[in-house]
Amino acid sequence: MTQQRVVEPVQEWLLAQGRCTGCGESLEEAEKQECQGFWMVICQCERVFIYDARTGVYRRRALRGVSSWRGAY
């Protein structure tokens, strides 16, 4: 079994619980910025997530372009 097969379900479970996949902290308490109809959520450990308020779902932000998002919106 590859590492990705083990890690991915755990990360999905953490996101379903509204928790950071890196440090486990609640994303409810994280910094939020509205961006293009969604919420960009920045955890204290600097991981970036996208929150869709319509569906109540968090997802990981692609690493490409994250630094340019930080102060842009």
C-alpha positions as CSV (number, residue, x, y, z in Angstrom):
1,M,0.0,0.0,0.0
2,T,1.4,3.4,-1.0
3,Q,1.7,6.3,1.4
4,Q,-0.8,8.3,-0.6
5,R,-3.5,5.6,-0.1
6,V,-3.0,5.9,3.6
7,V,-2.8,9.7,3.9
8,E,-5.5,10.7,1.5
9,P,-8.5,9.2,3.4
10,V,-7.2,10.8,6.7
11,Q,-6.9,14.2,5.0
12,E,-10.4,13.8,3.6
13,W,-11.8,12.9,7.0
14,L,-10.0,16.0,8.6
15,L,-11.5,18.3,5.9
16,A,-14.9,16.8,6.5
17,Q,-14.5,17.6,10.2
18,G,-13.5,21.2,9.3
19,R,-9.9,20.7,10.5
20,C,-6.5,21.5,8.9
21,T,-4.8,18.6,7.2
22,G,-1.5,19.7,8.5
23,C,-1.9,20.6,12.1
24,G,-5.4,19.4,12.9
25,E,-6.6,22.8,14.2
26,S,-10.2,23.9,13.5
27,L,-10.6,25.9,10.3
28,E,-13.5,27.8,11.9
29,E,-11.1,29.9,13.8
30,A,-8.6,30.5,10.9
31,E,-8.1,33.7,9.0
32,K,-10.7,34.1,6.2
33,Q,-10.8,36.2,3.1
34,E,-13.6,36.3,0.5
35,C,-12.3,35.5,-2.9
36,Q,-14.3,35.0,-6.2
37,G,-17.4,33.8,-4.5
38,F,-15.6,31.4,-2.1
39,W,-13.7,31.9,1.2
40,M,-10.0,31.5,1.3
41,V,-9.1,30.1,4.7
42,I,-5.5,30.4,6.0
43,C,-4.6,28.2,8.9
44,Q,-2.1,29.2,11.6
45,C,0.3,26.7,10.0
46,E,0.0,28.6,6.7
47,R,-1.8,26.0,4.8
48,V,-4.5,27.4,2.5
49,F,-8.0,26.0,2.0
50,I,-11.0,27.0,0.0
51,Y,-14.4,27.0,1.7
52,D,-17.6,26.8,-0.3
53,A,-20.3,28.2,2.0
54,R,-23.1,26.9,-0.3
55,T,-22.1,23.3,0.2
56,G,-20.2,23.7,3.5
57,V,-17.2,21.9,2.1
58,Y,-13.5,22.7,2.6
59,R,-10.8,21.7,0.0
60,R,-7.1,22.2,-0.3
61,R,-5.9,25.1,-2.3
62,A,-3.5,24.2,-5.1
63,L,0.0,25.2,-4.2
64,R,0.6,27.1,-7.5
65,G,-0.1,30.8,-6.9
66,V,-0.8,30.7,-3.2
67,S,1.8,33.4,-2.3
68,S,0.1,35.8,-4.8
69,W,-3.3,35.2,-3.2
70,R,-2.2,36.0,0.3
71,G,-2.6,39.8,0.1
72,A,-4.4,40.1,-3.2
73,Y,-8.0,40.1,-2.0
